[in-house]
Amino acid sequence: MLRSAVRCIVLFILLCYGAVISADGQVLDSAAAARVKDTVDRYYKLHPRRHPSFTSSGFKALPVFGVMYTRETEFVAMGGFTGSYHTAADTLIPLSTIGAVAMLSTNMSSALALTGKWISHTGTMQVEYSAAYIYAPRHFWGLGYEMASEDGEPGRLVSHRVRARADMLYRRGDRILAGVFLSYSGYYVSELSEPELLEGQPLSTGYAGVGVRFDLDTRDSRSEPERGVFLALQQSVHLSVTGLRPFSRTELTADFFCPLWDGGVLATDIYGQIHSASAPWTVWPEAGGDVRLRGYYQGRYRDRNLLSAQVELRQRIHGSHGAVVWGGAGNVFPSFKDFEIKNTLPTYGAGYRFSFLGLVLRLDAGFGLRGQWAVTAGVSHSF
């Protein structure tokens, strides 16, 4: 209320000042405008809390909790918090954020994760950071498309993963981010029912990485985009801390959003992750999950490289309720020389969406090759 009143008073003073000058038959030149600005600036320096752009820099936190389901983890209970704070009084500068979450599932999968984003007071620099520990008991078919396509009973794999990353980025307006990042990834297998499935690959690895990143984002919304493009390119080199050979990784994401009719949006996602020949199986991309190639058990199909594409039709039905249908395909392969088009994995499915408070809750049923299927639930659109 007070802030609105101050805005009105200042606007009234400016209008009166302009009216007096106009009444005298004069023009409000740059010198007169500067005097008005100086008067207003001095007022706000003496009363900074009354500035229209003033917001408290105090930390604000909200609890996060819920339940979701995937075939890999079964039912998952999660709890944590998400927080936000200002690094500048100017409200045009985006909020800095931090969050933490703990998860435990009915098959005893568990995870601890910390994520955050710090934005400088000028808004031109930002640091994104994350760290996670993941304990994952999973089914394991082996490495490559052929082993994953066998219909026999899978083996059992229990892994421990530690991941950390920090991105130091230059921000150009709302559309461009560019910079460098440092990362660490550790992987340790504590149980493997059939060691021969690894074909001599190591049971544990640790890598420190350094890379460059470029993002171009013209989407009209981060949570529910209806138009625009998101392009992300990352190139990195990873050095082993356990005596293995280094490897390189190239990762490309291209998302396109196009409005079709009232409440209808066509979303397209193209993705590629390519590794050099020395990359061990612990860092290979995995088909499946709740983002790409939905319908497959995540980790069943894995190889050194992954290419995928999907098209999703999103339709708002009524109020906060919506639905989606999608179709797509992907391929995991050891090298471009050994790429086999016949090994392409199709995916299709449908889902429900519910939007509130800037969040999107989703429930998807996806289907794949050889009668495979998966039900996933989570927060936000898949891409």
N, C-alpha and C positions, 0 to 999 in steps of 0.2 A: 504494500500500500504506500509506504513512505517513498520507495524507489519510484513508483509511478507518479506520485505527486511531484517529486523533484524533476522528473522528465518534463512534466507539464509546465512547471514554473520556468525552467530554462528555455523551453520552446516559446513560451509567452514573452519572455524578455527579448529573445532574438526577433520574434515577429514585431514587437513594439519598436525595437531599434530600427528595423528595416522600414516600418511604416513612417517613423519620424523623418528618416532620410528621404523617403519618396515624397513625403508632403512638402519638403523644401525644394523639390525638383532636382535632387541630386541622384547620383548613381552610386550604389554600394560597391565601391572599388575594393581592390585587394587590401589596401591599408586599413579601411574601415572594418573589413571582415577579420583581419588579423587582430584588431583591438578587441572585437567581440570574443574571438577565440581565446585570447590571452585572459580576458576577464573570467570566462568559464573555466579555463584550465586552472587558474589560481584558486577558484572556489573549490574545485575537486581535489587540489593538493591539500587544502585545509580540511576537507571533508571527504577523504578517499572512500569511505564506506557508502557514500551516497552516489558514487559513480554508477551509471547504468550497467557497466560491464563488470562490476565488482561481484565476486562470489567468494565464499569462504574457502580457504585452501585446506580446510580440515579433511581428514580421511573419512570416507563413508563406506561402510561395508554392509553387505547383504548375505545372509546364509544361503547356501545352495545344497539341496538334497533331493533325492529322487530314486526311482527304480527304472531300470531298462533291461532289455533282453537281447542277447545274441546267441547264436548256436555255439560259438566258441566258448563263451563264458557262462551260458545259461542266464539265470536272473542275477542282476548286479544291483547292489545297494550302494549309493554314493552320498557323501556329505562333505561339505567344505564351505568356502566363502569366496565371494568376489568383491573387490574393493576398487574405489576410484578416488582420485584426488587431482587438484589443479596444480600445475607448476607455474602458472602465470595468472594474473588478475583478468586478463583479456579472455572473455568467454569464447572467442573465435578459435582459440587454441584448443585442440581436442584434449579430452581427459587422459591422464595417465592411469593405468590399471594394474592390478595385481590380484591373483587368485590362487587358491590351493584346494585340492580335493583328494580324498581317500576313497578307494573303492574295494569292495569285497563281494565275490560272487558265490553262488551255490556249488560250483565245482572247485572252489578254493582259489580261483584266480584273484589276484590282488594288485593294487597299484597305489602309489603316492605320486602326486604331480604338483609342481609349482610353475605358474606362468605369469608373465607380466610384460608391460610396455611402459617405458618412461619417455616422455616427450619434453624437450627443452622448453624454456620459458618463451623462446622466440617461435617455436613450432617448426623449426627447420631441421632439427636433429631428433632422432629417436633411437632408443635401444629396446630391442625385444629380447626377452630371455625366457628360458624354460629349463626345467630339470625334472626327471622322472625315474622311478624305479618300478619295474613291472615283473611280477611273478606269474608265469603262464604255463599251467599244465594243458597240453593240447594233444590232439591226434596228429600223427605224422606219417605221411605216405612216402617221403623221400624227396629227391631233388629232380626238377625238370618235369616236363609235360608227360612223358611216357610213364614214369613211376606213379605220378598222381592219377593217371587214368586207369590204373589197375583196380579191379573191383574187390579185391580181398580185404580182410580186416586190416585197418591201419595200426601202426605201432603207437607207442606213447612217448611223448617228449615233454620234459619239464625244463623250462629255461628261466634264467634270471637276466634281466636287461637293465642297464643304467644308461641314461641319455641326458646330455646337457648341451645347451647351445645358447649363444649370445650373438645377436645381429646388431651391428652399428650402422645406422642408415641415415642418409640425407633425404630430407622430405622437400619436395617441390610442389607446393600447393596441395591439393587433395588428390592428385592423380599419379604422381611419380614418387617412387621410393627406390633408392639405389645405395649400395654400400657393400660391406664385407661381413663375414660371420666366422666365428670359431665354434667348433663342436667337439664333443667326445661321445663315443658309443662303445659300450662294453657288453659282451654277450657271453653267458656261461651256461652250459648244459649240465644239470645235476642228475638227470635221469634220461636214459634212452633205451627203450626195450630192444631195439634192433640196430646196433651200431653200424652194421654193414650198409644201412640205408644212406649213410653219409658219404660213402665211396671215398674214404680217406680224408675227407675235409676235417678241419680242426673242431674240437668240442668247445673251445673258448677263444675269443678274440677281443682285442681292445684297440681302438683307433682314435687319434686326434686329427681333426680336420680343419681346413681353412678354405674359404670360398668367397665368391662374389655373387651378388644378387641384384636383380633389376625387376621392379614391378611397375606395370602400367594399369591403372584402375579408373575406368570411366563409368562404373556402375552408379545408378541413381540411389542405391541403397545397399548397405553391406549385408543386412539380414534377409531382405526380401527384394532382390533386384528385379526390375521389370524391363530395363533396357541398359545397354552399355556392354563394355568389354573388360575382362580381367586377363592380363598376360603376366606370367611370372617365369623368369629364367634364372636358374642357379647352376653354377659351375664350381666344383670343389675338388680338392685333393686330400686324401686321407693317409696318414702315416701310422704304421702299426707300432704299438708299445709292447708287443709280445713277440717281435722278431719276424713277422710276416712281411710280405712284399706290400708296398703302397698301392693304392688304386685311385682312380678318378671316377667322378660321377657327374652326369649331366641330367638335369631335371627341368622339364618344360610343362607348364600348365597354360591352357588357352580356353577361357570360358566366354561364351557369347549369350546375350539375353535380348530377346526381341518380343515386344508386345504384339499379340495377334488380334485380340478383341477385348471387350470389357471383362477384366478379370482373368484373361488367358495370356500366358507367357510361354514362349518356346525357349528352353535353356539347353545349350550345347556345351559339352565338356570334352576336351581333347587333352590327353596326358601321355607323357613319356618319361621313363627313368632308365637311363643307359649307364652301365658300368664297364670299366675296362676289364680285360681278361683275368687280372689278378685279384679281383674282388671275391672274398670268401662267401659262402652261403649265408652266413649270419647277417649280411647286409643286403641280400637280394630282395627285390620287391616281391610282394605277395598279392595274388589275385584274391578278391573277396573282401568281406568287411561291409561297412555301411556307407562307403563313399563311391567306389568304383567296382564294377563287376559284382554288384549285389546279387545274391543268390548262391554264391559259392562259399564254402567253408574257408575262412581266411587262413592261408598258409598251406592249403592242400596243393595248389598250383603255385610254384615259386621257381624262378630262374634268374639268371644274371640281369636280364632286361625285361621291361614291360612296356607295351604300347596299348592304349585303350581309347575308346570314344563312346560317348553316350548322348542321347537326345531325350529330354524330359519335357513333357507338356504339363504345365502347372495351371490349375484352374481354381479360382476362388469361387466357392459355391454359395455361401451365405454368411455374412458377418465375418467371424474369425475362422470359419471352417473352409477347408479346401481339400483338393485331391490332386494326385499326380499319376501319370503313367509314363513309363520309360522303356527304351530299348537301346541296346548297345552291344559292343563286342570288345574283346581284348585278346592279347597274345603274350605269353611268357616264352622267352627263347634265349639260348646261350649266346648267340652272336647273330649279326645280320646275315652272315654267310650261311648259317644254319636255320634261318627263319623259314617256318613252314606255315603256309596259309591254311592248310587243313587242320592245324592245331588251334585255330581261333576259337575262343570261348564266347558263345552268345549269352546275353543276359536280357531279361525283360521282367516287368513287374508293375505293381501299382501300390499306392500308399495314401495315407490320410495326413492332413496337416491342420494344426490348430495354432493360431497366432494370438499372442497377447503380450503387452508390455515390451514390445520390440523383440520378443523371442518367438521362435517357431518350434513347436513340438511335432515330431513325426513318428509314424509307424509304417513300415514298409514290408511288403512280402515280395521277395525276388526269386526268380527261377533261372536255372542254368542248364548246362549239358547233362545228359544221362539222368534226368529226373532230379537233379540237385535243386535244393530250395533253401531259403533262409528267411527268417523273420527278424527284423532289427527295429529298435526304437531308440530315439535319441533327441538331441536338441539341435536346431538349425537345419536348413536344407542340406542335402548331401553335397552340393557345390553351389 
